[in-house]
Amino acid sequence: MDKKIAYEKLERLKEIIKDYESVLVAFSGGVDSTFLLKVSFDVLGEKAIAVFSSSVLSPQREKEDAAKLAKDIGARLIVIERDVFSNEDFMKNDRLRCYYCKKDLIKRLKVLKEELNLNEIVEGSNIDDLQDFRPGRKALEEEGIKSPLVETGLTKEEIRYLSKEFGISTYQKHSSACLVTRIPYGDEITLEKLQMIEKAEDFLVQKGFSQVRVRHHGAIARIEVAKEELSKFFNLKLIDEVSNVLKALGFKYVTLDLSGYRIGSMN
């Protein structure tokens, strides 16, 4: 990575945000949206407002992290509550579920933007995200949502580097995704499944795993952790503990994916 180029992109990002004059930042508390909120707040001050979408698709720990991060930055945070089960297209759980969910969310964000008298809605996709299967990206483009990190060509590596330079605590944070990404396309989405997944992942995080996905395959829980953390399961005591806890949550079988965590493994 060329540090000089990263800073040049940062200056371009500041110019773009300054031209917006006021923004509503779609904020998840992840690496990218936290960096975007920080830069937006530095440039626009109180005219940069963060919004967090809260629903059963988001673990409670992410909502708590987002609140703390926004406070650390100094930005105002608005939390909107969403009932995703009322979105019939999303509940079909086909390959466009993210598209339908994003369309529904954007409707809410546009209403909020008007109420707050802000000019633009911005979100934190970076240039690397364009390589992944992300149907929600189409919804963003259709609805005119701005993606300034993409526009400036900022990569994930550059965002992590600049975040560290700014002293933003998320520079080492692992990627996250909504809980429904742990359920295969075509399977029924239920509150019970989402709660099982969240509780299982919370437990594994408490046991020291930094990158965790618990994929829900009916009676089977398929655990994905970072490859460098797979060796932790050489501990037979831990294996028994994980198995017992996840079975108590409702899974009949508990398996470990030997390929480790990888983005989009359910696509």
DOSEVO-808541 format. One record per residue: residue in one letter; x, y, z of N, C-alpha, C in turn. Coordinates in steps of 0.05 Angstrom, whole numbers, plus 32768, in hexadecimal, padded with zeros to 4 digits. Each point is the difference from the previous one (the first is absolute). Layout:
res, n.c1, n.c2, n.c3, ca.c1, ca.c2, ca.c3, c.c1, c.c2, c.c3
A, X, Y, Z, X, Y, Z, X, Y, Z .
...
END
This chain:
res, n.c1, n.c2, n.c3, ca.c1, ca.c2, ca.c3, c.c1, c.c2, c.c3
M, 8011, 7FE8, 8000, 7FEF, 8018, 8000, 8011, 8019, 8000 .
D, 7FF9, 8013, 7FEF, 800F, 8019, 7FFF, 7FF2, 8014, 8012 .
K, 800E, 8008, 8016, 7FF4, 8012, 8014, 7FF9, 801B, 7FF4 .
K, 8011, 800A, 7FEE, 7FFB, 801A, 7FF4, 7FE6, 8000, 7FF0 .
I, 7FFC, 7FEA, 7FF1, 7FE7, 7FFE, 7FF1, 7FE8, 7FFF, 8012 .
A, 8003, 7FF2, 8017, 7FEA, 7FFE, 8013, 7FF8, 801C, 800A .
Y, 8014, 8010, 8006, 7FFA, 801B, 800A, 7FF5, 8012, 7FEA .
E, 8008, 7FFB, 7FE7, 7FF5, 800F, 7FEA, 7FE2, 7FF9, 7FFD .
K, 7FF9, 7FE7, 8003, 7FE4, 7FF8, 7FFE, 7FF0, 800C, 8018 .
L, 800D, 8002, 8017, 7FF3, 800C, 8017, 7FF9, 801D, 7FFB .
E, 8012, 800F, 7FF4, 7FFB, 801C, 7FFA, 7FE9, 8003, 7FEC .
R, 8000, 7FED, 7FEC, 7FEA, 8000, 7FED, 7FE5, 7FFA, 800E .
L, 8001, 7FEE, 8012, 7FE8, 7FF8, 800F, 7FF5, 8019, 8010 .
K, 8012, 800E, 800C, 7FF8, 8018, 800F, 7FF3, 8015, 7FEE .
E, 800B, 8003, 7FE8, 7FF5, 8013, 7FED, 7FE3, 7FF8, 7FF8 .
I, 7FFD, 7FE6, 7FFB, 7FE5, 7FF5, 7FF8, 7FEC, 8005, 8016 .
I, 8007, 7FFA, 8019, 7FEE, 8003, 8016, 7FFA, 801E, 8005 .
K, 8014, 8010, 7FFD, 7FFC, 801D, 8003, 7FEB, 800B, 7FEC .
D, 8002, 7FF5, 7FE8, 7FEC, 8008, 7FEB, 7FE4, 7FF8, 8007 .
Y, 7FFD, 7FEA, 800F, 7FE5, 7FF7, 8007, 7FF3, 8014, 8014 .
E, 8010, 800D, 800F, 7FF7, 8015, 8014, 7FF3, 7FF4, 8019 .
S, 7FF0, 7FEB, 7FFD, 7FF4, 7FF3, 8017, 7FF9, 7FE3, 7FF8 .
V, 8004, 7FED, 8013, 7FFD, 7FE4, 7FF9, 7FF3, 7FF0, 8017 .
L, 7FF1, 7FEC, 7FF8, 7FF6, 7FEB, 8012, 8011, 7FE8, 7FFA .
V, 8010, 7FF7, 8014, 8013, 7FEA, 7FFC, 7FF3, 7FE6, 8009 .
A, 7FFC, 7FED, 7FEE, 7FF7, 7FE5, 8007, 8016, 7FF3, 800F .
F, 7FFC, 7FFB, 801A, 8015, 7FF9, 8013, 7FFB, 7FE5, 800C .
S, 8014, 7FEE, 7FFD, 7FFD, 7FE5, 800C, 8014, 7FFC, 8017 .
G, 8014, 8011, 8002, 8014, 7FFD, 8014, 8017, 7FEE, 7FF6 .
G, 8000, 7FFA, 7FE6, 8016, 7FF0, 7FF4, 8017, 8012, 7FF8 .
V, 8014, 7FF4, 7FF5, 8019, 800F, 7FF8, 7FF9, 8017, 7FED .
D, 7FF2, 7FFA, 7FEB, 7FFB, 8013, 7FEB, 7FED, 8017, 8008 .
S, 7FE9, 7FF9, 800C, 7FED, 8015, 8007, 800A, 8011, 8017 .
T, 8011, 7FF5, 8011, 800B, 8010, 8016, 8014, 8014, 7FF5 .
F, 8011, 7FF7, 7FED, 8013, 8012, 7FF3, 7FF1, 8016, 7FF1 .
L, 7FEB, 7FF9, 7FF2, 7FF0, 8013, 7FF1, 7FF3, 8015, 8013 .
L, 7FF5, 7FF6, 8016, 7FF4, 8013, 8014, 8015, 8012, 800B .
K, 8017, 7FF6, 8007, 8016, 8010, 800B, 8007, 8017, 7FED .
V, 8005, 7FF9, 7FE7, 8008, 8014, 7FEC, 7FE9, 8014, 7FFB .
S, 7FE8, 7FF6, 7FFE, 7FE9, 8011, 7FFC, 7FFC, 8014, 8017 .
F, 8003, 7FF6, 8018, 7FFD, 8011, 8017, 8017, 8015, 8002 .
D, 8018, 7FF7, 7FF9, 8017, 8013, 8000, 7FFB, 8016, 7FEC .
V, 7FF4, 7FFA, 7FE9, 7FFC, 8013, 7FEB, 7FE7, 8011, 8005 .
L, 7FEA, 7FF3, 8008, 7FE6, 800E, 8001, 7FF6, 8006, 801D .
G, 800D, 7FF4, 8014, 7FF7, 8005, 801B, 7FE4, 7FF5, 8004 .
E, 7FEE, 8010, 800D, 7FE5, 7FF7, 8007, 7FEF, 7FFB, 7FE8 .
K, 8009, 8008, 7FE8, 7FF1, 7FFA, 7FE7, 8005, 7FE4, 7FF6 .
A, 800F, 7FF0, 800F, 8004, 7FE4, 7FFA, 7FF3, 7FF0, 8016 .
I, 7FEA, 7FF3, 7FFA, 7FF1, 7FF1, 8015, 8000, 7FE2, 7FF9 .
A, 8005, 7FEF, 8013, 8000, 7FE3, 7FFC, 7FE5, 7FF4, 8005 .
V, 7FFA, 7FEB, 7FF1, 7FE7, 7FF1, 8005, 8006, 7FE2, 8001 .
F, 7FF7, 7FF2, 8014, 8004, 7FE4, 8003, 7FE6, 7FF2, 7FFD .
S, 7FFF, 7FEC, 7FEE, 7FE7, 7FF0, 7FFC, 8000, 7FE8, 8013 .
S, 7FED, 8000, 8013, 7FFF, 7FEB, 8013, 7FE9, 7FED, 7FFA .
S, 8006, 7FE6, 7FFF, 7FEB, 7FEC, 7FFB, 800B, 7FE5, 800B .
V, 7FF0, 7FEC, 7FFD, 8008, 7FE5, 8009, 8017, 7FF5, 7FEF .
L, 8007, 800E, 7FEA, 8016, 7FF8, 7FEF, 801B, 8008, 800B .
S, 8000, 8013, 8013, 8019, 800B, 800B, 8004, 7FF6, 801C .
P, 8017, 7FF4, 8007, 8005, 7FF9, 801B, 8000, 8018, 8013 .
Q, 7FF7, 7FFC, 8018, 7FFE, 8016, 8013, 801B, 800D, 8005 .
R, 8016, 7FEF, 7FFF, 801B, 800B, 8005, 8008, 8014, 7FEB .
E, 7FF5, 7FFE, 7FE7, 8007, 8013, 7FEB, 7FF2, 801B, 8006 .
K, 7FE8, 7FFF, 8009, 7FF1, 8018, 8007, 800F, 800F, 8016 .
E, 800A, 7FF1, 8014, 800E, 800C, 8016, 801B, 800C, 7FF7 .
D, 800E, 7FF1, 7FEE, 8019, 800A, 7FF5, 7FFC, 801A, 7FF1 .
A, 7FEB, 8001, 7FEF, 7FFA, 8017, 7FF0, 7FFB, 8019, 8011 .
A, 7FF2, 7FFC, 8016, 7FFA, 8017, 8012, 8019, 800B, 800C .
K, 8012, 7FEE, 8008, 8019, 8009, 800D, 8012, 800E, 7FEB .
L, 8002, 7FF5, 7FE8, 8011, 800B, 7FEB, 7FF6, 801C, 7FF8 .
A, 7FE6, 8003, 7FFD, 7FF5, 801A, 7FF8, 8006, 8015, 8016 .
K, 7FFE, 7FF7, 8019, 8005, 8012, 8017, 801D, 8008, 8000 .
D, 8012, 7FED, 7FFB, 801D, 8006, 7FFF, 8007, 8014, 7FEB .
I, 7FF2, 7FFE, 7FE9, 8005, 8012, 7FEA, 7FF4, 801B, 8006 .
G, 7FEA, 8000, 800F, 7FF2, 8019, 8007, 7FE7, 8005, 7FEF .
A, 7FFA, 7FED, 7FEF, 7FE9, 8004, 7FED, 7FE6, 7FF7, 800D .
R, 7FEB, 800D, 7FF8, 7FE5, 7FF8, 8009, 7FF9, 7FE6, 7FF2 .
L, 7FF4, 7FEE, 8010, 7FF7, 7FE6, 7FF5, 7FE2, 7FFD, 8004 .
I, 7FF3, 7FF9, 7FEA, 7FE3, 7FFA, 8001, 7FFD, 7FE2, 7FFB .
V, 7FF1, 7FF2, 8010, 7FFA, 7FE4, 7FFD, 7FE3, 7FFC, 7FF6 .
I, 7FFD, 7FF3, 7FEA, 7FE5, 7FFA, 7FF6, 7FFB, 7FE2, 8003 .
E, 7FE8, 7FFA, 8008, 7FF8, 7FE4, 8004, 7FF1, 7FF6, 7FE8 .
R, 8007, 7FE8, 7FF6, 7FF3, 7FF6, 7FE8, 7FF4, 7FE4, 8005 .
D, 7FE9, 7FFB, 7FF4, 7FF3, 7FE6, 8002, 8005, 7FF2, 7FE4 .
V, 8015, 7FF1, 7FFE, 8007, 7FF3, 7FE6, 7FEC, 7FEB, 7FF9 .
F, 7FF2, 7FF4, 8013, 7FED, 7FEB, 7FFA, 7FE8, 800A, 7FF1 .
S, 7FFB, 801A, 7FFF, 7FEA, 800B, 7FF1, 8006, 8003, 7FE2 .
N, 801A, 7FFC, 7FF9, 8008, 8003, 7FE4, 7FFD, 7FE5, 7FF2 .
E, 7FEA, 7FFC, 7FF1, 7FFA, 7FE6, 7FF4, 8015, 7FF7, 7FEC .
D, 800B, 8013, 7FF1, 8015, 7FF8, 7FEC, 8019, 7FF6, 800E .
F, 8008, 800E, 8015, 8017, 7FF7, 8010, 7FFC, 7FE5, 800C .
M, 7FE8, 7FFB, 800A, 7FFA, 7FE7, 800E, 8000, 7FE8, 7FED .
K, 7FFF, 8004, 7FE6, 8002, 7FEA, 7FED, 801C, 7FF3, 8001 .
N, 8013, 8010, 800A, 801B, 7FF7, 8004, 800D, 7FF5, 7FE6 .
D, 7FFD, 800E, 7FEA, 800E, 7FF8, 7FE8, 801A, 8010, 7FFE .
R, 800D, 7FFE, 7FE9, 801B, 800C, 7FFE, 7FFF, 801E, 7FFF .
L, 7FE8, 800C, 7FFE, 7FFD, 801D, 8000, 7FF7, 800B, 801B .
R, 8002, 7FF0, 8015, 7FF6, 8008, 801A, 800D, 801A, 800A .
C, 801A, 8003, 7FFB, 800E, 8018, 8008, 7FF6, 8018, 7FF0 .
Y, 7FF9, 7FFC, 7FE7, 7FF5, 8016, 7FF0, 7FE6, 800A, 800C .
Y, 7FEE, 7FEE, 8006, 7FE6, 8007, 800B, 8003, 800E, 801B .
C, 8012, 7FF6, 8010, 8004, 800B, 801B, 800B, 801D, 7FFD .
K, 8013, 8003, 7FEE, 800C, 801B, 7FFC, 7FEB, 8014, 7FF6 .
K, 7FEF, 7FF7, 7FED, 7FEC, 8012, 7FF5, 7FED, 800A, 8017 .
D, 7FF9, 7FED, 8011, 7FEE, 8007, 8016, 800E, 8014, 8014 .
L, 8019, 7FFB, 8005, 8010, 8011, 8012, 8003, 801C, 7FF4 .
I, 8006, 8001, 7FE7, 8004, 801A, 7FF3, 7FE7, 8012, 8001 .
K, 7FE9, 7FF3, 7FFE, 7FE7, 8010, 8003, 7FFF, 800E, 801A .
R, 8008, 7FF2, 8016, 8000, 800C, 801A, 8015, 8016, 8002 .
L, 8017, 7FFB, 7FF4, 8016, 8013, 8002, 7FF9, 801A, 7FF1 .
K, 7FF2, 7FFD, 7FEA, 7FF8, 8018, 7FF0, 7FED, 8011, 8010 .
V, 7FED, 7FF4, 800D, 7FED, 800F, 8011, 8010, 800F, 8016 .
L, 8012, 7FF2, 800D, 8010, 800C, 8015, 8011, 8017, 7FF6 .
K, 800C, 7FFC, 7FE8, 8010, 8015, 7FF4, 7FF0, 8019, 7FFC .
E, 7FE8, 7FFE, 7FF7, 7FEE, 8017, 7FFB, 7FF9, 800D, 801B .
E, 7FFA, 7FF0, 8014, 7FF9, 800B, 801A, 8017, 8010, 800C .
L, 8018, 7FF7, 7FFB, 8018, 800D, 800B, 800B, 8016, 7FEE .
N, 7FF3, 8002, 7FE8, 8009, 8015, 7FED, 801D, 7FFC, 7FF8 .
L, 8007, 7FE8, 7FF9, 801C, 7FFA, 7FF7, 8000, 7FFB, 7FE2 .
N, 8017, 8004, 7FF4, 8001, 7FFF, 7FE3, 8003, 7FE4, 7FF5 .
E, 8011, 7FF0, 800C, 8007, 7FE6, 7FF4, 8000, 7FEA, 8016 .
I, 7FFB, 7FE7, 7FF6, 8004, 7FE8, 8010, 801A, 7FF3, 7FF6 .
V, 8012, 7FFA, 8012, 801A, 7FF3, 7FF8, 8003, 7FE6, 800E .
E, 800D, 7FED, 7FF3, 8005, 7FE6, 800D, 801D, 7FF7, 7FFA .
G, 8009, 7FEC, 800F, 801D, 7FFA, 8001, 800B, 7FEA, 7FEF .
S, 7FF4, 7FF9, 7FEA, 800C, 7FEC, 7FEE, 801B, 800B, 7FF7 .
N, 8014, 7FED, 7FFE, 801A, 8008, 7FF5, 8004, 7FF2, 7FE5 .
I, 8015, 8007, 7FF2, 8005, 7FF6, 7FE5, 8002, 7FE2, 7FFF .
D, 800A, 7FF3, 8015, 8003, 7FE3, 8001, 7FE5, 7FF2, 8000 .
D, 7FEC, 800D, 800C, 7FE5, 7FF4, 8002, 7FF4, 7FFA, 7FE5 .
L, 8009, 800E, 7FEB, 7FF4, 7FFD, 7FE6, 8007, 7FE4, 7FF4 .
Q, 8014, 7FF3, 800C, 8008, 7FE5, 7FF6, 7FEF, 7FEA, 800C .
D, 7FF0, 8006, 8014, 7FF0, 7FEC, 800E, 7FE3, 8000, 7FF5 .
F, 7FF1, 7FEB, 8005, 7FE4, 7FFE, 7FF8, 7FEF, 8010, 8014 .
R, 7FF8, 8017, 7FF8, 7FF1, 8012, 8012, 7FE8, 800C, 7FF2 .
P, 7FE9, 7FF2, 8000, 7FE8, 800A, 7FF3, 7FF7, 801B, 800B .
G, 8006, 8005, 8019, 7FF8, 8019, 800C, 800D, 8018, 7FF3 .
R, 8016, 7FFB, 7FF2, 800E, 8016, 7FF2, 7FEE, 800C, 7FEA .
K, 7FF0, 7FEF, 7FF3, 7FEE, 8009, 7FEB, 7FEB, 8013, 800C .
A, 7FF6, 7FFA, 8018, 7FED, 8011, 800D, 800B, 801B, 8006 .
L, 8019, 8001, 8009, 800E, 8019, 8006, 8001, 8012, 7FE7 .
E, 8008, 7FF3, 7FEA, 8003, 800F, 7FE7, 7FE6, 800A, 7FF5 .
E, 7FEB, 7FEF, 8002, 7FE5, 8008, 7FF7, 7FF5, 8017, 800F .
E, 8006, 8001, 801A, 7FF4, 8014, 8011, 8012, 8019, 8004 .
G, 8016, 8001, 7FF2, 8011, 8018, 8001, 8010, 8004, 801A .
I, 8005, 7FEA, 800E, 8010, 8001, 8018, 801D, 8004, 7FF9 .
K, 800E, 8012, 800D, 801C, 8005, 7FFA, 8013, 7FED, 800E .
S, 8014, 7FF8, 7FF1, 8015, 7FEE, 800B, 801B, 800D, 7FFC .
P, 8007, 8015, 8010, 8018, 800F, 7FFC, 801A, 7FF1, 8002 .
L, 8000, 7FEA, 8010, 8019, 7FF0, 8002, 8005, 7FF1, 7FE5 .
V, 7FEB, 7FF8, 7FF3, 8002, 7FF4, 7FE6, 8009, 8015, 7FEB .
E, 7FF3, 8017, 8002, 8006, 8015, 7FED, 801E, 8009, 8001 .
T, 800B, 7FFF, 8018, 801D, 8007, 8002, 8013, 7FE9, 7FFC .
G, 7FF4, 7FE8, 7FFD, 8011, 7FE8, 7FFB, 800E, 7FF6, 8018 .
L, 7FF6, 8006, 8018, 800D, 7FF6, 8018, 7FFC, 7FE2, 8004 .
T, 8016, 7FF2, 8006, 7FFF, 7FE4, 8005, 7FFD, 7FFA, 801E .
K, 7FF9, 7FE8, 8007, 7FFE, 7FF8, 801C, 801A, 8005, 800E .
E, 8016, 7FF8, 7FF4, 801B, 8003, 800C, 8006, 801E, 8006 .
E, 7FF9, 8011, 7FED, 8005, 801C, 8003, 7FEF, 800C, 8016 .
I, 7FE7, 7FF7, 8002, 7FED, 800A, 8015, 800A, 7FF7, 801B .
R, 800A, 7FE7, 8002, 800A, 7FF7, 801A, 8019, 8010, 8007 .
Y, 8011, 8006, 7FED, 8019, 800F, 8006, 7FF9, 801C, 8009 .
L, 7FEE, 800E, 7FF1, 7FF8, 801B, 8007, 7FF1, 8001, 801B .
S, 7FF0, 7FEC, 8005, 7FF2, 7FFE, 801A, 8014, 7FFE, 8017 .
K, 8014, 7FF1, 7FFC, 8015, 7FFD, 8015, 800E, 801B, 8004 .
E, 8006, 800E, 7FEA, 800D, 801A, 8001, 7FEE, 8014, 8010 .
F, 7FE6, 7FFE, 7FFD, 7FED, 8012, 800D, 7FFB, 7FF7, 801D .
G, 800A, 7FE9, 8008, 7FFB, 7FF6, 801B, 7FE4, 7FF4, 8003 .
I, 7FF4, 7FF7, 7FEA, 7FE5, 7FF4, 8001, 8003, 7FE2, 8008 .
S, 7FF2, 7FF9, 8015, 8004, 7FE5, 800C, 7FF8, 7FE9, 7FED .
T, 7FF0, 8006, 7FEB, 7FF7, 7FEA, 7FEF, 8014, 7FF7, 7FEA .
Y, 8017, 800C, 8000, 8013, 7FFA, 7FEA, 8007, 7FE2, 7FFE .
Q, 7FFD, 7FF2, 8016, 8006, 7FE3, 7FFF, 7FE7, 7FEF, 8002 .
K, 7FE9, 800D, 8000, 7FE6, 7FF1, 8004, 7FFB, 7FEE, 7FE8 .
H, 7FF6, 7FE8, 8006, 7FFA, 7FED, 7FEB, 7FE5, 8008, 7FF3 .
S, 7FFD, 7FF7, 7FE7, 7FE7, 8006, 7FF2, 7FE8, 7FF2, 800D .
S, 7FE9, 800C, 7FFC, 7FE8, 7FF4, 800B, 7FEA, 8002, 7FEB .
A, 7FEB, 7FF0, 8004, 7FEA, 8001, 7FED, 7FE7, 7FF8, 8010 .
C, 7FE8, 8007, 7FF5, 7FE8, 7FFB, 800E, 7FFC, 7FE2, 8004 .
L, 7FF1, 7FF9, 8015, 7FFD, 7FE4, 8008, 7FF3, 7FEE, 7FEB .
V, 7FF0, 800C, 7FEF, 7FF2, 7FEF, 7FEC, 8014, 7FF4, 7FEC .
T, 8018, 800B, 7FFE, 8014, 7FF4, 7FEE, 800A, 7FE5, 8009 .
R, 7FF8, 7FF8, 8018, 8007, 7FE6, 800B, 7FEB, 7FEB, 7FF8 .
I, 7FEA, 8009, 7FF3, 7FEB, 7FED, 7FF9, 8000, 7FFC, 7FE1 .
P, 8001, 7FE8, 7FF7, 8001, 7FFB, 7FE3, 7FE8, 800C, 7FF1 .
Y, 8005, 8008, 7FE7, 7FEA, 800A, 7FEF, 7FEB, 7FEA, 7FFE .
G, 7FE7, 8009, 8002, 7FEA, 7FED, 7FFD, 7FF5, 7FF5, 801A .
D, 8010, 8000, 8015, 7FF7, 7FF7, 801A, 7FEF, 8016, 800D .
E, 7FEE, 7FF7, 8011, 7FEE, 8013, 800D, 8010, 8011, 8014 .
I, 7FFB, 801A, 8000, 800C, 8012, 8014, 7FED, 8002, 8018 .
T, 800A, 7FFA, 8017, 7FF0, 8002, 8018, 800F, 800E, 8016 .
L, 7FF1, 800B, 8013, 800D, 800D, 8017, 8010, 7FEC, 8010 .
E, 7FF5, 7FE8, 8003, 800E, 7FEB, 8010, 801C, 7FFA, 7FF4 .
K, 8001, 7FFE, 7FE5, 801A, 7FFA, 7FF4, 8014, 8017, 8004 .
L, 7FF6, 8018, 7FFD, 8012, 8018, 8003, 800A, 8002, 801D .
Q, 7FEF, 7FFA, 8013, 8008, 8001, 801C, 8014, 7FE9, 8006 .
M, 7FFC, 7FE9, 7FF5, 8013, 7FEA, 8004, 801C, 8008, 7FF5 .
I, 8000, 800C, 7FE9, 8019, 8008, 7FF3, 800E, 8015, 8011 .
E, 7FF1, 8014, 8008, 800C, 8016, 8010, 800B, 7FF6, 801A .
K, 7FF1, 7FF0, 800E, 800A, 7FF5, 801A, 8018, 7FEE, 7FFD .
A, 8000, 7FF0, 7FEA, 8017, 7FEE, 7FFB, 8019, 8011, 7FFA .
E, 7FFD, 8014, 7FF0, 8017, 8011, 7FF9, 800A, 8010, 8018 .
D, 7FED, 800B, 800F, 8008, 800E, 8019, 8010, 7FEF, 8012 .
F, 7FF8, 7FE7, 8003, 800F, 7FED, 8011, 801C, 7FFC, 7FF6 .
L, 8003, 7FFC, 7FE5, 801B, 7FFB, 7FF5, 8011, 8019, 8002 .
V, 7FF4, 8018, 7FFD, 8010, 8018, 8004, 8009, 8002, 801D .
Q, 7FEF, 7FF9, 8013, 8008, 8000, 801C, 8017, 7FEC, 8006 .
K, 8001, 7FEB, 7FF0, 8016, 7FEC, 8003, 801A, 8009, 7FF3 .
G, 8000, 8018, 7FF4, 8018, 800B, 7FF5, 8004, 7FFF, 7FE2 .
F, 7FEB, 7FF7, 7FF2, 8002, 7FFF, 7FE2, 7FFA, 801C, 7FF5 .
S, 8010, 8009, 7FEE, 7FFD, 801C, 7FF6, 7FEF, 8001, 7FE7 .
Q, 8002, 7FEC, 7FEF, 7FF0, 7FFF, 7FE7, 7FEF, 7FE7, 8000 .
V, 7FE6, 8003, 8003, 7FEE, 7FEA, 8004, 7FE7, 8001, 7FEE .
R, 7FF9, 7FE9, 7FF5, 7FE6, 7FFD, 7FF3, 7FF5, 7FE5, 8009 .
V, 7FE7, 7FFF, 8008, 7FF2, 7FE7, 8005, 7FEA, 7FFD, 7FEB .
R, 8005, 7FEF, 7FEC, 7FEE, 7FFC, 7FEA, 7FEA, 7FED, 8009 .
H, 7FE7, 8007, 7FFA, 7FE9, 7FF0, 8009, 7FF6, 7FEF, 7FE9 .
H, 8006, 7FE6, 8003, 7FF7, 7FEC, 7FEC, 7FEC, 7FED, 800C .
G, 7FE9, 800B, 8008, 7FEB, 7FEF, 800D, 800A, 7FF7, 801B .
A, 8003, 7FE6, 8003, 8008, 7FF5, 801A, 801E, 8003, 8004 .
I, 800F, 8009, 7FEB, 801D, 8001, 8001, 800A, 801D, 8003 .
A, 8012, 8004, 8013, 800F, 8019, 8002, 801B, 7FFC, 7FF4 .
R, 8007, 8010, 7FEB, 801A, 7FFF, 7FF4, 8010, 8018, 8008 .
I, 8014, 7FFC, 8010, 8010, 8016, 800C, 8017, 8007, 7FED .
E, 8002, 801A, 7FFA, 8017, 800A, 7FF1, 800F, 8013, 8013 .
V, 801B, 7FFC, 8003, 8011, 8013, 800E, 8018, 8006, 7FEE .
A, 800E, 8015, 8006, 8018, 8006, 7FF1, 8013, 7FE9, 7FFF .
K, 800E, 7FFB, 7FEA, 8011, 7FE9, 7FFE, 8015, 7FFF, 8016 .
E, 800B, 8017, 8007, 8014, 8000, 8015, 7FF5, 7FF9, 801B .
E, 7FE6, 7FFF, 8003, 7FF3, 7FF9, 8019, 7FF5, 7FE4, 8001 .
L, 8002, 7FF1, 7FEA, 7FF6, 7FE5, 7FFF, 800E, 7FEE, 8015 .
S, 8019, 8005, 8005, 8010, 7FEF, 8012, 7FF5, 8001, 801D .
K, 7FF0, 8015, 8006, 7FF5, 8001, 801B, 7FED, 7FE8, 8006 .
F, 7FF6, 7FF5, 7FEA, 7FEE, 7FE9, 8004, 800F, 7FE6, 8005 .
F, 801B, 8001, 8001, 800F, 7FE9, 8009, 7FFB, 7FFA, 801D .
N, 7FF4, 8013, 800E, 7FFA, 7FFE, 801C, 7FE6, 7FF0, 8004 .
L, 8002, 7FE8, 8009, 7FE8, 7FEF, 8002, 7FEC, 800B, 8014 .
K, 8009, 800D, 8015, 7FEE, 800C, 8013, 7FEF, 8016, 7FF2 .
L, 800D, 8010, 7FEF, 7FF2, 8015, 7FF2, 7FEC, 7FF4, 7FEC .
I, 8008, 7FEA, 7FF3, 7FEE, 7FF3, 7FED, 7FE6, 7FF7, 800E .
D, 8004, 7FF4, 8017, 7FE8, 7FF6, 800F, 7FEE, 8018, 8008 .
E, 800D, 8015, 8009, 7FF1, 8017, 800A, 7FF0, 800D, 7FE9 .
V, 800D, 8004, 7FE9, 7FF3, 800C, 7FE9, 7FE9, 7FEE, 7FF7 .
S, 8005, 7FE6, 7FFE, 7FEB, 7FED, 7FF8, 7FE8, 8001, 8012 .
N, 8005, 8000, 801A, 7FEA, 8000, 8014, 7FF0, 8019, 7FFF .
V, 800E, 8017, 7FFE, 7FF2, 801A, 8000, 7FEE, 8003, 7FE7 .
L, 800B, 7FF9, 7FE8, 7FF1, 8003, 7FE7, 7FE9, 7FEC, 7FFF .
K, 8004, 7FE8, 800B, 7FEA, 7FED, 8000, 7FEA, 800A, 8013 .
A, 8008, 800D, 8016, 7FEC, 800B, 8012, 7FF0, 8016, 7FF3 .
L, 800B, 800D, 7FEC, 7FF2, 8015, 7FF2, 7FEC, 7FF5, 7FEC .
G, 8003, 7FE6, 7FF9, 7FED, 7FF4, 7FEE, 800B, 7FF1, 7FE9 .
F, 801B, 8001, 7FFC, 800C, 7FF1, 7FEA, 8003, 7FE3, 8009 .
K, 7FFD, 7FEE, 7FED, 8003, 7FE3, 8006, 801C, 7FF7, 7FFB .
Y, 800D, 800C, 7FEC, 801C, 7FF9, 7FF9, 8010, 801A, 7FFE .
V, 8019, 7FFE, 800A, 8012, 8018, 7FFF, 8019, 7FF8, 7FF1 .
T, 8006, 800E, 7FEA, 8017, 7FFA, 7FF0, 8013, 8018, 7FFD .
L, 8019, 7FFA, 7FFA, 8014, 8015, 7FFB, 8008, 7FFF, 7FE3 .
D, 7FFE, 8017, 7FF2, 8008, 8001, 7FE4, 801E, 8002, 7FFE .
L, 800E, 7FEC, 7FF6, 801D, 7FFF, 8000, 800C, 8014, 7FEC .
S, 7FF0, 800B, 7FEE, 800A, 8015, 7FEE, 8002, 801B, 800E .
G, 7FF4, 8003, 8017, 8001, 8019, 800F, 7FED, 8014, 7FF5 .
Y, 8000, 8018, 800C, 7FEE, 8015, 7FF7, 8009, 800A, 7FE5 .
R, 7FEC, 8006, 7FEF, 8005, 800D, 7FE7, 7FE7, 8010, 7FF8 .
I, 8004, 8017, 7FF4, 7FEA, 8011, 7FF8, 7FEF, 7FF3, 7FEB .
G, 7FE5, 8002, 8004, 7FEE, 7FF6, 7FEC, 7FFF, 7FE2, 7FFD .
S, 8006, 7FF1, 8015, 8000, 7FE3, 7FFE, 7FE5, 7FF4, 7FFB .
M, 7FEB, 8010, 8005, 7FE4, 7FF6, 7FFC, 7FF5, 8009, 7FE5 .
N, 800F, 8010, 7FF1, 7FF6, 800A, 7FE6, 7FFE, 7FE9, 7FEC .
END
